[in-house]
Amino acid sequence: MPSFDDAALERLRAILARRPAIEIEAPQHRRAAVLMPLVRDGDRWSLLLSRRSANLAAHSGQIAFPGGSVDAGETPEDAAVREADEEVGIRSDAVELIGRLDDVISNTGFLVAPFVGVVNGPIEYVLHPAEVDEVFEVPIEAMLVPEQPEVRYVPFRGREYPAYFYQYQGYEIWGVTGRMLKSLLDLVWMAL
């Protein structure tokens, strides 16, 4: 079984540093950003995800990375870090951004900039109950097994589209989060 450890993290950091992210120009879409938080789990690393609040108008109850809209005058990097603080209590001074992945467009019209960040120090999660019902950490190795991801076709506006589905202890990760996770894990494989 592959092991994502500190040495693999340094190789991932180097891969992200020399790989420019594709930034999409699409002013018709609302700009958003997410933080893909890497947190230490003993001598290995995990990704932090959240279950969105059941009360939300869009994507309620779905699994997501912390994130949201980019405010006027704010950079996507700053928005990703701010949203992680607001939604789950990851302080901005505890986040070290190590790279940006390619922009993705959600089926709800958001243009999302994903940022990979290392979270330093112990984390005391403080959830914003209007936005997040729970947080959980997924060991990176749990996503690197042969049966992950499963590709399924999902209907949207009269057509079917392929989507990546990841499973972890009863959680199902898919949609735009599944696409971003697949992009990150492709780079993780290169770092192993």
N, C-alpha and C positions, 0 to 999 in steps of 0.2 A: 504494500500500500504506500502511495506517495506521502511524503511528509513535508509540510510547509513550515519551516522553522526560520530562525533569524537569518541564516545564510540565504535561504530562498527569498526572504523579504528584501534583502540587499540586492539580489539579482533582479527582483521585480522592480525595485526602485530605479535601477539602472535602465531596464527596458522602458519604463515609463518616461524617463528623462530623455531618451533619444528618439522617442516615438511621438511625433506631433499628432495631436488629436484633430479629427475632422470637425470643424465648426461650421454648422449649417447656417446660411443666411435665409431666414424665412420669417420676415416681419409679420406675416399674417398669423403666426402662432405666438402664443404667450410664452415668454421665456421663463424657465424654471431651472433649478439646480438641485442635485442631491449629493449627500456625502455617503460614500461607501466605507463605513468605519471598520478598520482592522484593529481588533483588540487582542491583547495578549491573553492566552489561556494556558497558564503554566509555561511550558517551554514551546508551545505551539501557538497558532493564531486562529482567531475566529472572525466572522463577519457579524456585525450587529444589524438586525432587522427589526421592524416593528409591525404590529397589526394596527392598521388604521381604524379609527373610531367607527363604530357602527352607525353613528349619527350623521356622517359626512354625506354630502350630496353626490360626490364622485368617488368611486373606488372604495366605498365603505367596507370595512372588514377585511380588505385585502392586505397582503404582506408587501411592505415597501421599505426602501431605505429612507432615512430622515431627509426631508427636503421640501421645497415648495417654490412659490413664485419669487422671481428676482424683482426687488423693489426698484423704483426709478432712481437712477444715479448709483446703483449698487452693482458691483461686479458679480458674475456668477459664482466665483470662488467665495466671496464674502457671504453671498446668499446661502450657499450650501452649509457653511460653518454656522451662520446665524440660525438657520432652520434646525440644525441638529441640537443647538443649545435650547431653542424654544420648545421643540417637540419632545426631546428625551433627556435634556439636561447635560449634554456633553459640552463642557465649557470650551470656548474658543481657544483659550490658552493651552488646552490639553490636546489640540489637534495639530498635527503636522501633515499638510497636504503633500503627497508624493507624486501626484500625477492626475491627468485628466484623460478620460476616455472619450471616444467619439460621441458627438451629440446624437440623440435619438428623438424621434417625434412620436408622442403617444397618440393613441386613437381618439383621445379626447381633445387633441389640438394643442398640447404643450410641447415646446421645444426644450428638451431636458439636457443639461450639461452635467455629466456624472464626474465627481471628483473622488479619488481614492485618498484616504487619510489614515494615518496611524494615530490612534488615541493613546496618549501617554498617561501613566499613573492610574490609580484606582478610579473607577467610575461609579458615581452614585447617581443612578438614573432617577430623574424627576420627570414624570410624564405629564404632558399637557393633555388633560382628559378630553377636551373637545376635539383633539386631533388624533390621539394615540390611545389604544386600549391596553397594549402590552408591548414589551421589548423582549427579544431573546437573541442569544448568540449561537451561530452555527459554525462548528469547526470547519475550516476550509477543506480538510481531508474528507469530510462527509459529502462534499459536493464533487469530489474527484473520483467517484466510483463509476464503473462502466455503465451502470444503468441510469446515470444522471447525465444530461437531462433527457427526459422523454419529450419527443416532438409530437404535438397533437395539432389538429386543424380546428380552429375556433371560428364560429360565425360572427360576422360584424357587417352590418348594413348590407345584407343580402349576399355577401361573399364569404368564403372561408380563407383563413390565413394561418400559416404555420406559427406555432408558439412553443417556446421552451418552458417545460414544467420541471421544477425541482421539488423533491420531497424531503422533509426532515422532521421526524418525530411528530407527525400529524399536521405539520404546516405544509401548505402548498404554495410555492413561489412561482409566479408566472407573469404574463403580461410584459409591460415595459420593464419591470423589475427583473423578470426572467431574462430579458434581452440584455440588460446591463450586466447581470450576473454572468451570463455566458461570455460576454466580451472580456470581463475581468478574468474569468477562469481560463480562457484561452491564453492570456498572458501569464497567468500563474503556472500553467503547464510548461511554458517556455522557461520559467524561472526555476523549475525543479531539477 
